[in-house]
Amino acid sequence: MKRSYPWLALGLGLILGLVLMRYAAPGDAGSPRLPLLTGLLMAEFGFLVTAIAAGVCVRDLLRRGMEISTTVLLIGNTLLAASFIWLGLQLWPGALA
């Protein structure tokens, strides 16, 4: 389970990120949008899932040494966690003003 969690988190994070960028970002007046609280909860959940997966990858790197797959998972989950923070801040009204 511990070896597969970062892969699951990466896939789930990619799906959540795509949904957030498509339906939660301000766009055309006619396009469907997610409610603000739903978008914020999705961003927070995505951050937590990918940040925990990055922590699991760091622990695996320290235990087993450098492996290509673990390094790729660490980079991917870390980038996704940072993007969820950025998306959440963009959604919050007046956060970046």
GUZA-247424 format. One record per residue: x, y, z of N, C-alpha, C, O in turn. Coordinates in steps of 0.1 Angstrom, whole numbers, padded with zeros to 4 digits, always signed. Layout:
<rs>
XYZXYZXYZXYZ/...
</rs>
This chain:
<rs>
+0008-0012+0000+0000+0000+0000+0009+0012+0000+0005+0022-0007/+0019+0012+0008+0027+0024+0009+0035+0028-0004+0037+0039-0007/+0038+0017-0012+0044+0020-0025+0034+0025-0035+0038+0031-0045/+0022+0022-0034+0012+0026-0044+0005+0039-0041-0001+0045-0050/+0006+0043-0028-0001+0056-0024+0004+0068-0032-0004+0076-0037/+0017+0070-0034+0021+0082-0042+0016+0081-0056+0013+0092-0062/+0015+0069-0062+0010+0068-0076-0005+0072-0076-0010+0080-0085/-0013+0067-0066-0027+0071-0065-0029+0086-0063-0038+0092-0069/-0020+0091-0054-0021+0106-0051-0018+0114-0063-0024+0124-0066/-0008+0110-0071-0005+0117-0083-0016+0117-0093-0019+0127-0099/-0022+0105-0095-0033+0105-0105-0045+0113-0100-0052+0120-0108/-0049+0111-0087-0060+0119-0081-0057+0134-0082-0066+0142-0085/-0045+0138-0079-0041+0152-0079-0042+0158-0093-0047+0169-0095/-0038+0150-0103-0040+0155-0117-0054+0157-0121-0058+0167-0127/-0063+0147-0117-0077+0148-0120-0083+0160-0113-0090+0168-0119/-0080+0162-0100-0086+0173-0092-0081+0186-0098-0088+0196-0099/-0068+0187-0101-0062+0199-0107-0069+0203-0120-0072+0215-0122/-0071+0193-0129-0078+0196-0141-0092+0201-0139-0096+0211-0146/-0099+0195-0130-0113+0199-0127-0113+0213-0121-0121+0221-0125/-0104+0216-0112-0103+0229-0106-0100+0240-0116-0106+0251-0116/-0090+0237-0125-0086+0247-0135-0098+0249-0145-0099+0261-0150/-0106+0239-0148-0116+0241-0158-0129+0247-0152-0135+0256-0158/-0133+0242-0140-0146+0247-0135-0146+0256-0124-0156+0262-0120/-0135+0258-0117-0134+0267-0106-0128+0281-0109-0130+0291-0102/-0120+0281-0120-0114+0294-0124-0124+0303-0130-0133+0299-0137/-0123+0316-0127-0132+0326-0134-0131+0325-0149-0120+0326-0154/-0142+0324-0156-0142+0323-0170-0153+0331-0176-0157+0341-0171/-0158+0326-0187-0169+0332-0194-0182+0332-0185-0183+0323-0176/-0191+0341-0187-0203+0342-0179-0212+0330-0182-0220+0326-0173/-0211+0324-0193-0220+0313-0197-0215+0299-0193-0222+0289-0193/-0202+0298-0189-0196+0285-0186-0200+0281-0172-0201+0289-0163/-0202+0268-0169-0205+0263-0156-0194+0265-0146-0182+0263-0150/-0197+0269-0134-0186+0271-0124-0190+0263-0111-0202+0261-0108/-0180+0260-0104-0182+0253-0091-0184+0264-0081-0179+0275-0082/-0192+0261-0070-0193+0271-0059-0179+0273-0053-0171+0265-0053/-0178+0285-0046-0165+0289-0041-0160+0279-0030-0149+0275-0030/-0169+0275-0021-0165+0266-0010-0161+0252-0016-0152+0246-0010/-0168+0248-0026-0164+0235-0032-0150+0235-0038-0142+0226-0036/-0147+0246-0045-0134+0248-0051-0123+0249-0041-0113+0243-0042/-0126+0256-0030-0116+0257-0019-0114+0244-0012-0102+0240-0009/-0125+0236-0010-0123+0223-0004-0116+0213-0013-0107+0205-0008/-0118+0214-0026-0111+0205-0035-0096+0209-0035-0088+0200-0036/-0093+0222-0035-0079+0226-0035-0072+0221-0022-0061+0217-0022/-0079+0223-0011-0073+0219+0002-0071+0203+0002-0060+0199+0007/-0081+0196-0002-0080+0181-0002-0069+0177-0012-0061+0168-0008/-0068+0183-0023-0057+0180-0033-0043+0183-0027-0034+0175-0029/-0042+0194-0020-0029+0197-0014-0026+0187-0003-0014+0182-0003/-0035+0183+0005-0032+0174+0016-0028+0160+0011-0018+0154+0015/-0035+0155+0001-0032+0142-0005-0018+0142-0012-0011+0133-0010/-0015+0153-0020-0002+0153-0027+0009+0156-0017+0020+0151-0019/+0007+0164-0007+0018+0167+0003+0021+0155+0011+0033+0152+0013/+0011+0147+0015+0014+0135+0022+0021+0125+0013+0031+0118+0018/+0017+0124+0001+0024+0115-0009+0039+0120-0011+0048+0111-0012/+0041+0133-0011+0055+0137-0012+0063+0133+0000+0075+0130-0001/+0057+0134+0012+0064+0130+0024+0067+0115+0024+0077+0111+0029/+0058+0107+0019+0060+0092+0017+0072+0090+0008+0080+0081+0010/+0073+0098-0003+0084+0096-0012+0097+0100-0006+0107+0093-0008/+0097+0111+0002+0109+0115+0009+0114+0103+0018+0126+0100+0019/+0104+0098+0026+0108+0087+0035+0113+0075+0027+0123+0069+0032/+0107+0072+0016+0112+0061+0008+0126+0063+0002+0135+0055+0002/+0129+0076-0002+0142+0080-0007+0153+0078+0004+0164+0074+0002/+0149+0082+0016+0159+0081+0027+0161+0066+0031+0172+0063+0035/+0151+0058+0030+0152+0044+0034+0159+0036+0023+0168+0028+0026/+0155+0037+0011+0160+0028+0000+0170+0035-0009+0176+0028-0018/+0173+0047-0008+0182+0054-0017+0175+0059-0029+0163+0059-0030/+0183+0065-0038+0178+0071-0050+0172+0061-0060+0179+0051-0064/+0160+0063-0063+0153+0054-0073+0146+0064-0083+0141+0074-0078/+0147+0061-0095+0141+0070-0105+0126+0072-0103+0121+0084-0103/+0119+0061-0101+0104+0062-0099+0100+0070-0087+0091+0078-0087/+0108+0068-0076+0104+0076-0064+0108+0091-0066+0100+0099-0061/+0118+0094-0073+0122+0108-0075+0112+0115-0084+0108+0126-0081/+0107+0108-0094+0097+0113-0103+0084+0116-0095+0078+0126-0097/+0080+0106-0087+0068+0108-0078+0070+0119-0069+0060+0127-0067/+0082+0121-0063+0084+0132-0054+0082+0145-0061+0076+0155-0056/+0088+0147-0072+0088+0159-0080+0073+0162-0084+0068+0173-0083/+0066+0152-0089+0053+0154-0094+0043+0158-0083+0035+0167-0084/+0044+0151-0072+0035+0154-0060+0038+0167-0054+0029+0174-0050/+0051+0171-0054+0055+0184-0048+0050+0195-0057+0045+0205-0052/+0051+0194-0070+0046+0204-0079+0031+0205-0079+0025+0216-0079/+0024+0194-0077+0009+0194-0076+0005+0201-0063-0005+0208-0063/+0012+0198-0052+0009+0204-0039+0010+0219-0040+0002+0226-0035/+0021+0223-0046+0023+0238-0048+0013+0244-0057+0008+0255-0054/+0008+0237-0067-0002+0242-0076-0015+0243-0069-0023+0252-0072/-0018+0233-0060-0031+0234-0053-0031+0246-0043-0041+0252-0041/-0020+0249-0037-0019+0261-0029-0022+0274-0038-0029+0282-0034/-0015+0274-0049-0017+0286-0058-0032+0287-0063-0037+0298-0063/-0038+0275-0067-0052+0275-0071-0061+0280-0060-0071+0287-0062/-0059+0275-0048-0067+0279-0036-0066+0294-0033-0076+0300-0030/-0054+0299-0035-0052+0314-0032-0059+0322-0043-0064+0333-0041/-0059+0317-0056-0065+0324-0066-0080+0324-0065-0087+0333-0069/-0086+0313-0059-0100+0312-0057-0105+0321-0046-0116+0326-0046/-0097+0323-0036-0101+0330-0024-0103+0345-0028-0093+0351-0033/-0114+0351-0025-0117+0365-0029-0108+0375-0021-0108+0375-0009/-0100+0382-0029-0091+0392-0023-0079+0387-0016-0072+0394-0010/-0075+0374-0019-0063+0368-0012-0050+0374-0018-0041+0376-0011/-0050+0376-0031-0038+0381-0038-0039+0396-0041-0030+0401-0048/-0049+0402-0036-0050+0417-0039-0042+0425-0030-0042+0437-0031/
</rs>
